[in-house]
Amino acid sequence: MLARRIIAVSPDKAFGKQMATALKAAGGAVDLHLSLDDLGKGDVQAALVVLHLDGELATAAAEILPRLSGEARVIAVLPRSNLPAIVDVMQSSDRIAGMLVAEDFDSRQLSAMATRVLAGDIFGLEKLMPWGAQIHSQLVGDYQEKSLCIAQISEFAELMGVRRKYREAIEQCMDEMLMNALYDAPVDEAGRQIFSEIPTKTRISLRLEQKAVVQYSCDGHQFAVSVRDAFGTLERGTVLRYLHKCLHASPDQQIDRKAGGAGLGLYLMANSATTVYFNVLPGVATEAACVFDLETPKLQLEQFGFFTEKIDAAGRLATGPSRRLPQGHPVERRRAPQPPPPPRGLIGALLAAVAAVLVLIGIAAWPRLFGKPKTAEVTFTTIPKGATIEVEGRNAGTASDGAVVVRGLEVGRAYPVVAKLDGYESKQAVVQPTAGPNAYTFELVARTATVVLDSMPSGATVEIDGKEVGTTPVTLTTLAPSTDVDVVLKRTGYEATTAKLSVPGPGQELRMVQPLPVSAEFARIKLVSEPPGAQVVQNGQLLAAVTTPAEVLVEAGKLQRFTLTMPGMVPATIEAFTPARGATGIVKTGKLVAGAPLRLESTQSDARVSVVGAAHCKDLAVPAECVLGAGAYQVELVAPGVKITRQVKTTGKEATERFELGSVEAGEGKQLQVDGKKVKKVTLEVGPRTVTVVDAEGTRQVQVRVKAGTSVVAN
């Protein structure tokens, strides 16, 4: 079979070669170009076009899409993760099947996505996970099974050593995908959503015959989950429209979170996973898949795609090869020998045995078919009272006074019974009534109350009854429901604060944020830069993970110096100040302007350099680098026995200023006179120099040539 033509376009020659190699692995004949001009004018014919949207090709998608012919598809590669840009590009044309990012590029990911587009066969996590990673599967049909499934996946993730922040993202995505599969995807024969007009509290108690298929897998480097429904109703436009709405909604706009709406859920998925794929076979199945990179410090979307499976009239992949017997290979047909007829005596014995079995079945079934079954009543008692009793899935009553009597239950028959009460774990039992009175008691176990506690700012130590229980934000599940607890929050630079916490009832959740007042021994300083995003240097020390705008705590009554830095910008030095005890509301602003690095070098390793007028470039050890704006500067170099001043002009481009020094040493019995002082050795810049030599014969001028890094003798 001939390879399909793939066109790859990248302004970066080296990156383009990586793309081409990956696309060849997907079975394509690849044409690599540096610009769209190489494609000439007119229609572009290819099965797949891969565009690296960087530099001059940032708008290449809009230029080439109108020129594509046939069923050509496009994969776009962005320079870095950018969800708004991903959505905008995907919305520009249905030809764009997927997106990747060039940052931390993995050629295997591009190969896999290209294979999806060209060959189909898109369903299943085995397409996303490396060979050897076990794929786990289970079916989910209702809300209770959904909760159990998510708990099992979270337990598996913890067993695999997945950190908590990744487990929380996995649980959130699973919850959204299962809610969509169970309650948004189902449609009737007319294509109308079954649950669209049913309130959420009602529909979560319902159950469909078509269960959702859940898959999950982990290889230690990435964790993947997928949910597949049996309806295939998800549309590409719906996904992109919801994402666009969430990205561009103003604070007072309502994001869809009503019955039948999955807008916010899709947005949460896109912000919680590194890969989000939607696979659809219209009218048959929809699969949503999320992959989480467990080695990245921050989860952000790196791959996104919407893929549609194509099936031909014979039920095969439309893009797959046909499987026929080759011509010239006839199939030989031979007539099988006829078996000998069975003996008539054996046939008669078998018929008699069958008749005897039928008679016995009739005798056993007669009372059930034609006799009236005996019934009994069962009294169900619940502790605590108020639980609802369900028999065979039907509501049999509520134990308002602690008990429910259910009549008409058939004696000897096994009935599944469930007791349910808000705030308590449901309890199930199989009850088989006997003749006479029957009684059964359900003792329900209260669910834990959940308290999510945070502080402003976060990072405070939480103590209850003198014991440390965590650091904010912290989730507490061991507190007794419906009780009051005193919580102490402590953080360096802030006053210890005691808060009264009212623990909610069983199964309920409380979220609380406690502000912390600044300690009188400290002051709170707000640092603002123009543009924002600058790193903060305090008293010569870089503050880790702090970028403007930011609030920092400093010791009151002590001189504070701040410098704001940003790559490619001239650092902004904030005038030194001394804050008062407990001061708040102090705002310091710095403006950074574009600049370029000036590298200062010297052959004298112990020399130090300064740039006059640049506070961030004072007394630096060589070699040193100083970012400066365009202009004229005075550079000073100081080394033992020498001070050199140069005028340097910068143009806004990277430059190097090098000081080449050597030494001059007086001959035997002689000395050098420098600035009225007699010395044995002096350091000078390279080149021809005149020195003053003093000896018994008097004082005289001597011409010498100073060489870099060496010493010459003057006699």
Secondary structure, DSSP 8 states (H G I E B T S, - for coil): ---EEEEEE-SSHHHHHHHHHHHHHTTEEEEEESSGGGG-SS-B--SEEEEE--GGGTTHHHHHGGGB-TT-EEEEEESS--HHHHHHHHHH-TTEEEEEESTT--HHHHHHHHHHHHH----SGGGTS-TT---EEEEE-SHHHHHHHHHHHHHHHHHTT--HHHHHHHHHHHHHHHHIIIIIS-B-TTS-BTTTTS-HHHHTT---SS-EEEEEEE-SSEEEEEEEESS----HHHHHHHHHHHHH--TTS----STT--HHHHHHHHTT-SEEEEEEETTTEEEEEEEEETT-SS----EEEEEE--B-TTSSBTTS------TT---------------HHHHHHHHHHHHHHHHHHHHHHHHHHHS---EEEEEEEEESS--EEEETTEEEEE-TTSEEEEEEEETT--EEEEEE-TTB--EEEEE---SS-EEEEEE--B---EEEEEEESS--EEEETTEEEEESSEEE--S-TT-EEEEEEE-TTB--EEEEEE---TT-EEEEEEE--B-TTEEEEEEEEESS--EEEETTEEEEEEESSEEEEEETTS-EEEEEE-TTEE-EEEEEE---TT---EEEEEE-EE-EEEEEEES-TT-EEEETT-TTSSSEESSEEEEE-SEEEEEEEEETTEEEEEEEEE-SS-EEEEE-EEEEEE-TT-EEEETTEEESEEEEESEEEEEEEEETTEEEEEEEEE-TT-EEEE-
